[in-house]
Amino acid sequence: MVSLAASSLSVLSKPSLILNPIRAISRISCSLSSNSAPNGSSSSSSSMEFNITFAPPTPKPKSKTDDSFQFIDQNTGGQLFIPWIVRGEDGNLKLQSHPPTRFLHSMSEAEAKPKKKKVSVDKRVPEPPKYSKAARRFYNENIRDSSQRLSKVLAAAGVASRRSSEELIFEGRVTVNGSVCNTPQTRVDPARDIIYVNGNRLPKKLPSKVYLALNKPKGYICSSGKKESKSVINLFDDYLKSWHKTYPGQPKPRLFTVGRLDVATTGLIIVTNDGDFAQSISHPSSGISKEYIAAIDGAVSKQNLITISEGTVIDGVHCIPDAVELLPQQPDIPRSRLRITVHEGRNHEVRELVKAAGLEIYSLKRVRIGGFRLPSDLGLGSYIELKQCDLKAIGWKS
């Protein structure tokens, strides 16, 4: 009995068989009869008929649960019911026409349970790198296209500025793989291509990128020309002389200033050999602010501050400073000082703003570029190498 009930339970547990309706059995008639004997002798024949009927189920009070599981046979119109084999409180299996209570509870909880939201691609945990560091290095050195424009390669190698390198190319003084190249846009790779400039072989390796912050002294101009005796680049002669000790096997970089400060202005200026960095930082579209401290001859009135804040026209463009502030008077500094912040980067912009207000500048010093401020302990003519965090503070987004 237990094995039969267990087999029935396993069959009825399949989803395709649980809801199969079973038709109610109607009246059954049975008859039994005996015929003549095979030897021809007649014998009494008798027939018995039994009427077997199944009593209708006792009516039960209808409930919401029973109504939801009652069906009608479309052929006979009879009542249909769904058998459920459950285990009673006494531990024995029994047959019932309505589903067990725990099944109804689980169904209701499944319907009320909210669906999981799909995680967007942006909120997913970043996947680990697909390839190892050694594999990526091999790809960068042997497979990836590292070619650049010829004029840019010459400028990065320290031959000349990019404009002067283009002139050398136009004059036919540059050869690539044995042929004269007259197009500055030609893509070359110094590690693979053989490049000669004025008969001298260009090194295969380009110098490392250099970023230096200089406290420019008065009397030096921001020019890399060799004819200028007091160029800012001359302050880095000792640095370039020790280059081969620091970076063995690499050619010396061609240094130049990022932007310009006039000969009478002191303070912070960036020196590098990275042309992309210089173009990004010095271009007016970058919107990088620059802070100056101007010492003024004479008194500064409120009207002077208003005039400076209203701006003036420089090279046909109306330039307005970001901020103008009169600094507190100090005992050891007799002159009035103004803090002026600009972002245009026009030629002599701060001097023109002060001049338009009817004031005269005694000295001018730049103390900040972007978020990088000139170190207070950095003396005139001294420089420091910029770290990656310093470049980000300036505004470099490489």
C-alpha positions as CSV (number, residue, x, y, z in Angstrom):
1,M,0.0,0.0,0.0
2,V,2.8,2.4,0.9
3,S,4.7,1.6,-2.3
4,L,1.6,2.1,-4.4
5,A,0.9,5.5,-2.8
6,A,4.5,6.5,-3.3
7,S,4.4,5.6,-7.0
8,S,1.1,7.5,-7.4
9,L,2.7,10.5,-5.6
10,S,5.7,10.5,-7.9
11,V,3.5,10.4,-11.0
12,L,1.1,13.1,-9.8
13,S,4.0,15.3,-8.8
14,K,4.8,16.0,-12.5
15,P,3.4,19.5,-13.6
16,S,1.8,18.0,-16.7
17,L,-0.2,15.5,-14.6
18,I,-1.3,17.5,-11.6
19,L,-4.1,19.3,-13.3
20,N,-5.5,16.4,-15.4
21,P,-9.2,16.1,-14.4
22,I,-10.7,12.7,-13.5
23,R,-14.3,12.1,-14.6
24,A,-16.7,10.9,-11.9
25,I,-17.7,7.3,-12.4
26,S,-21.4,6.6,-13.1
27,R,-23.5,3.5,-12.5
28,I,-21.7,0.2,-13.3
29,S,-23.6,-3.1,-14.2
30,C,-22.1,-6.5,-14.0
31,S,-23.7,-9.9,-15.0
32,L,-22.6,-13.5,-14.5
33,S,-24.0,-16.4,-16.6
34,S,-23.2,-20.2,-17.0
35,N,-23.7,-22.0,-20.4
36,S,-24.3,-25.7,-21.3
37,A,-21.6,-28.2,-20.6
38,P,-19.3,-29.2,-23.4
39,N,-20.5,-32.8,-23.5
40,G,-24.0,-31.7,-24.5
41,S,-25.6,-32.4,-21.2
42,S,-27.9,-29.6,-20.2
43,S,-27.4,-28.0,-16.8
44,S,-29.2,-25.3,-15.0
45,S,-28.3,-21.8,-16.2
46,S,-28.4,-18.9,-13.9
47,S,-27.5,-15.3,-14.3
48,M,-26.8,-12.8,-11.7
49,E,-26.8,-9.1,-12.1
50,F,-25.2,-6.7,-9.6
51,N,-25.8,-3.0,-9.6
52,I,-22.8,-1.1,-8.3
53,T,-23.1,2.6,-7.8
54,F,-20.8,5.0,-6.1
55,A,-22.4,7.2,-3.6
56,P,-22.1,10.9,-4.5
57,P,-19.7,12.8,-2.3
58,T,-21.1,14.4,0.7
59,P,-21.7,18.1,0.0
60,K,-19.2,20.3,1.7
61,P,-19.4,24.0,2.2
62,K,-17.9,25.8,-0.7
63,S,-14.9,27.9,-0.1
64,K,-12.9,30.3,-2.2
65,T,-10.1,27.6,-2.4
66,D,-12.5,24.9,-3.6
67,D,-14.1,27.2,-6.2
68,S,-10.8,28.1,-7.7
69,F,-10.0,24.4,-8.3
70,Q,-13.4,23.1,-9.5
71,F,-13.9,22.2,-13.2
72,I,-16.9,21.0,-15.3
73,D,-16.6,18.2,-17.9
74,Q,-17.7,19.7,-21.2
75,N,-18.9,16.3,-22.5
76,T,-21.1,15.1,-19.7
77,G,-21.4,18.2,-17.6
78,G,-20.3,16.2,-14.6
79,Q,-18.2,17.5,-11.7
80,L,-14.4,17.1,-12.1
81,F,-11.9,17.2,-9.3
82,I,-8.2,17.3,-8.9
83,P,-6.6,14.6,-6.7
84,W,-3.8,15.6,-4.3
85,I,-1.9,13.0,-2.4
86,V,-0.7,14.6,0.8
87,R,0.7,13.3,4.1
88,G,-1.7,13.8,7.0
89,E,-0.9,14.7,10.6
90,D,-0.8,11.0,11.4
91,G,2.0,10.4,9.0
92,N,0.0,8.4,6.4
93,L,-0.7,9.4,2.8
94,K,-4.2,10.4,1.9
95,L,-6.1,11.6,-1.2
96,Q,-7.8,15.0,-1.2
97,S,-9.5,17.1,-3.8
98,H,-8.0,20.5,-2.9
99,P,-4.3,21.5,-2.9
100,P,-2.4,21.6,0.4
101,T,-2.2,24.8,2.3
102,R,1.6,25.1,2.0
103,F,1.3,24.9,-1.8
104,L,-1.1,27.8,-1.8
105,H,1.2,29.8,0.4
106,S,4.2,29.2,-1.8
107,M,2.2,30.2,-4.8
108,S,1.1,33.5,-3.3
109,E,4.7,34.3,-2.1
110,A,6.1,33.6,-5.6
111,E,3.6,36.0,-7.1
112,A,4.3,38.7,-4.5
113,K,8.1,38.4,-4.8
114,P,9.5,41.3,-6.8
115,K,11.5,40.6,-9.9
116,K,15.2,41.2,-9.8
117,K,16.2,44.3,-11.7
118,K,18.8,44.0,-14.4
119,V,22.1,45.5,-13.5
120,S,23.2,48.1,-16.0
121,V,26.5,47.8,-17.7
122,D,27.9,50.9,-16.1
123,K,27.3,49.5,-12.5
124,R,28.9,46.2,-13.1
125,V,32.2,45.3,-11.5
126,P,35.1,46.0,-13.9
127,E,36.5,42.9,-15.3
128,P,40.2,42.0,-14.7
129,P,42.7,42.7,-17.5
130,K,42.4,40.1,-20.2
131,Y,46.1,39.8,-20.8
132,S,49.1,39.9,-18.6
133,K,51.5,42.9,-18.3
134,A,54.2,41.0,-20.3
135,A,51.8,40.3,-23.1
136,R,50.7,43.9,-23.3
137,R,54.3,45.1,-23.4
138,F,55.1,42.6,-26.2
139,Y,52.1,43.9,-28.1
140,N,53.1,47.6,-27.6
141,E,56.7,47.0,-28.7
142,N,56.2,44.6,-31.6
143,I,52.6,44.8,-33.0
144,R,50.9,48.1,-32.2
145,D,51.3,50.9,-34.7
146,S,53.5,53.5,-33.0
147,S,54.1,55.6,-36.0
148,Q,53.9,59.4,-35.8
149,R,54.3,62.4,-38.1
150,L,57.8,63.0,-39.3
151,S,57.9,66.6,-38.1
152,K,56.7,65.6,-34.6
153,V,59.3,62.9,-34.4
154,L,62.1,65.3,-35.3
155,A,60.8,67.8,-32.7
156,A,60.6,65.1,-30.0
157,A,64.1,64.0,-30.8
158,G,65.4,67.5,-30.1
159,V,66.4,68.3,-33.7
160,A,64.4,71.6,-33.8
161,S,61.0,73.0,-33.1
162,R,58.1,71.5,-35.0
163,R,57.9,74.5,-37.4
164,S,61.7,74.4,-37.9
165,S,61.5,70.7,-38.5
166,E,58.9,71.2,-41.2
167,E,61.3,73.7,-42.9
168,L,64.1,71.1,-42.8
169,I,61.7,68.6,-44.5
170,F,60.7,71.0,-47.2
171,E,64.3,71.8,-47.9
172,G,65.0,68.1,-48.6
173,R,67.4,67.7,-45.7
174,V,65.6,64.7,-44.2
175,T,65.7,61.2,-45.6
176,V,63.6,58.2,-44.6
177,N,64.9,54.7,-45.4
178,G,67.3,56.1,-48.0
179,S,64.8,58.4,-49.8
180,V,64.3,62.1,-49.4
181,C,61.0,63.0,-47.7
182,N,59.4,66.3,-48.4
183,T,56.1,65.7,-46.6
184,P,56.0,66.5,-42.9
185,Q,52.8,64.4,-42.5
186,T,54.6,61.2,-43.4
187,R,54.1,58.5,-40.8
188,V,57.3,57.1,-39.4
189,D,58.5,54.9,-36.5
190,P,62.0,55.8,-35.2
191,A,62.4,52.2,-33.9
192,R,61.9,50.7,-37.4
193,D,62.6,53.4,-40.0
194,I,66.1,54.8,-40.7
195,I,65.9,58.6,-40.5
196,Y,68.7,61.0,-41.3
197,V,68.8,64.7,-40.7
198,N,71.6,66.7,-42.4
199,G,73.5,63.4,-42.7
200,N,73.2,62.5,-39.0
201,R,71.3,59.4,-38.0
202,L,68.3,60.0,-35.8
203,P,68.3,57.8,-32.6
204,K,65.9,54.9,-32.5
205,K,64.7,55.7,-29.0
206,L,63.0,59.0,-28.3
207,P,63.9,60.8,-25.0
208,S,61.6,60.5,-22.1
209,K,58.9,63.1,-21.4
210,V,60.2,65.9,-19.1
211,Y,58.1,68.2,-17.0
212,L,59.8,70.9,-14.9
213,A,58.5,73.9,-12.9
214,L,60.8,76.9,-12.9
215,N,60.8,80.0,-10.7
216,K,61.7,82.4,-13.5
217,P,64.0,85.3,-12.5
218,K,63.7,88.8,-14.0
219,G,65.7,89.5,-17.1
220,Y,65.3,86.1,-18.8
221,I,63.2,85.6,-21.9
222,C,61.1,82.5,-22.8
223,S,62.9,81.6,-26.0
224,S,64.8,78.4,-26.9
225,G,66.9,80.2,-29.6
226,K,70.6,79.6,-29.3
227,K,71.4,83.2,-30.0
228,E,69.7,84.4,-26.8
229,S,72.3,84.6,-24.0
230,K,69.8,85.0,-21.2
231,S,67.2,82.4,-22.3
232,V,65.2,80.4,-19.7
233,I,66.5,77.2,-21.3
234,N,70.1,78.2,-20.3
235,L,69.1,77.7,-16.7
236,F,68.9,73.9,-17.5
237,D,72.4,73.5,-18.8
238,D,73.5,71.5,-15.8
239,Y,70.4,69.3,-16.0
240,L,71.1,68.5,-19.7
241,K,74.8,67.8,-19.0
242,S,73.8,65.0,-16.5
243,W,71.1,63.6,-18.8
244,H,73.1,60.6,-20.0
245,K,73.8,59.6,-16.4
246,T,70.2,59.7,-15.5
247,Y,68.8,58.3,-18.7
248,P,71.6,56.2,-20.4
249,G,71.1,55.5,-24.1
250,Q,68.5,58.2,-24.6
251,P,69.1,61.4,-26.6
252,K,68.9,64.7,-24.9
253,P,65.4,66.3,-24.9
254,R,64.7,69.6,-26.6
255,L,63.2,71.7,-23.8
256,F,60.9,74.7,-24.4
257,T,58.5,76.7,-22.2
258,V,54.8,76.2,-21.9
259,G,53.5,79.7,-22.8
260,R,55.5,82.8,-22.1
261,L,56.4,85.3,-19.4
262,D,57.8,88.7,-20.5
263,V,61.3,89.6,-19.5
264,A,60.2,91.7,-16.5
265,T,57.8,89.1,-15.1
266,T,58.9,86.5,-12.6
267,G,57.4,83.4,-11.1
268,L,56.0,80.0,-12.2
269,I,56.6,78.7,-15.7
270,I,56.5,75.1,-17.0
271,V,59.4,73.7,-19.1
272,T,58.9,70.5,-21.0
273,N,59.6,68.5,-24.2
274,D,56.0,67.3,-24.6
275,G,54.4,69.3,-27.4
276,D,50.9,67.9,-26.8
277,F,51.1,68.8,-23.2
278,A,52.3,72.4,-24.0
279,Q,49.5,72.9,-26.6
280,S,46.8,71.7,-24.2
281,I,47.9,73.8,-21.2
282,S,48.7,77.1,-23.0
283,H,45.8,77.2,-25.4
284,P,43.1,79.7,-24.3
285,S,40.3,77.1,-25.0
286,S,41.6,75.0,-22.0
287,G,40.3,77.6,-19.6
288,I,43.1,77.0,-17.1
289,S,43.3,79.8,-14.6
290,K,46.6,81.6,-13.8
291,E,47.1,83.7,-10.7
292,Y,49.4,86.8,-10.6
293,I,50.5,89.1,-7.7
294,A,51.1,92.6,-9.0
295,A,52.9,95.2,-6.8
296,I,51.4,98.7,-7.7
297,D,53.1,102.1,-7.5
298,G,50.8,104.4,-5.6
299,A,47.4,103.9,-3.9
300,V,44.7,101.7,-5.2
301,S,41.1,102.9,-5.0
302,K,37.8,101.1,-5.2
303,Q,37.2,102.6,-8.6
304,N,40.5,101.1,-9.8
305,L,39.3,97.7,-8.7
306,I,36.0,98.1,-10.5
307,T,37.7,99.2,-13.7
308,I,40.1,96.2,-13.7
309,S,37.2,93.8,-13.0
310,E,35.3,95.2,-16.0
311,G,38.2,94.2,-18.3
312,T,39.7,95.8,-21.4
313,V,40.2,95.2,-25.1
314,I,43.5,93.3,-26.0
315,D,44.2,92.4,-29.6
316,G,40.6,93.1,-30.6
317,V,39.2,90.9,-27.8
318,H,37.5,92.1,-24.7
319,C,39.3,90.3,-21.8
320,I,37.7,90.2,-18.4
321,P,39.7,88.8,-15.4
322,D,38.2,86.0,-13.3
323,A,39.0,87.7,-10.0
324,V,40.6,90.9,-8.7
325,E,41.5,91.3,-5.0
326,L,43.4,94.0,-3.0
327,L,45.7,92.2,-0.6
328,P,46.1,93.4,3.0
329,Q,49.0,95.8,3.6
330,Q,52.1,94.2,5.2
331,P,54.7,96.1,7.2
332,D,57.7,94.8,5.2
333,I,56.0,95.5,1.9
334,P,55.3,99.2,1.4
335,R,53.5,98.9,-1.9
336,S,49.9,97.9,-2.5
337,R,49.4,94.4,-4.0
338,L,46.7,93.0,-6.2
339,R,45.8,89.4,-6.8
340,I,44.5,89.0,-10.4
341,T,43.3,85.7,-11.8
342,V,42.9,85.3,-15.6
343,H,42.3,82.4,-18.0
344,E,42.6,83.9,-21.5
345,G,46.4,83.9,-21.5
346,R,46.7,86.9,-23.9
347,N,50.0,88.7,-24.4
348,H,50.6,91.1,-21.5
349,E,47.0,90.6,-20.3
350,V,47.6,91.5,-16.7
351,R,49.7,94.5,-17.5
352,E,47.1,95.8,-19.9
353,L,44.3,95.3,-17.3
354,V,46.2,97.3,-14.7
355,K,47.2,100.0,-17.2
356,A,43.6,100.5,-18.4
357,A,42.7,101.3,-14.7
358,G,45.2,104.1,-14.6
359,L,47.7,102.2,-12.4
360,E,51.4,101.4,-12.9
361,I,52.9,98.0,-12.1
362,Y,56.1,97.9,-10.1
363,S,56.6,94.1,-10.2
364,L,54.6,91.2,-11.5
365,K,54.9,87.5,-10.4
366,R,52.9,84.4,-11.5
367,V,52.2,82.2,-8.5
368,R,49.7,79.5,-9.8
369,I,48.8,77.6,-12.9
370,G,45.6,75.6,-12.6
371,G,45.7,73.9,-9.2
372,F,49.5,73.9,-9.0
373,R,51.0,76.7,-6.9
374,L,54.7,77.8,-7.0
375,P,56.4,76.3,-3.9
376,S,57.3,79.1,-1.4
377,D,60.8,77.6,-0.8
378,L,61.7,77.5,-4.5
379,G,64.3,80.2,-5.1
380,L,64.6,82.3,-8.3
381,G,66.3,80.3,-11.1
382,S,65.6,77.0,-9.4
383,Y,63.3,74.2,-10.7
384,I,61.7,71.0,-9.6
385,E,60.5,67.9,-11.6
386,L,56.7,67.7,-11.6
387,K,55.0,64.5,-10.5
388,Q,51.9,62.9,-12.1
389,C,49.7,64.5,-9.4
390,D,51.2,67.9,-10.1
391,L,50.4,67.5,-13.8
392,K,46.8,66.6,-12.9
393,A,46.6,69.6,-10.7
394,I,47.7,71.8,-13.5
395,G,45.0,70.5,-15.8
396,W,46.7,67.8,-17.9
397,K,44.1,65.0,-18.6
398,S,46.4,62.5,-20.3
